[in-house]
């Protein structure tokens, strides 16, 4: 039995209606990522430590990667 993903929208979603962002969902050892404007178009996953390093680098750079 699998449980459904619990998606969380990015806290920074740009201007306008706030729909120009990504959503993430934690899985066992990976993080799933999808486009919030087209969630049915698929997802990709990355290892959780890699995602954590990416987020850390974004925060350190002020989001200018």
Secondary structure, 3 states (H helix, E strand, C coil): CCCCCCCEECCCCCCCCCCCCEEEEECCCEEEEEECCCHHHCCEEEEHHHHHHHHHHHHHHCCCC
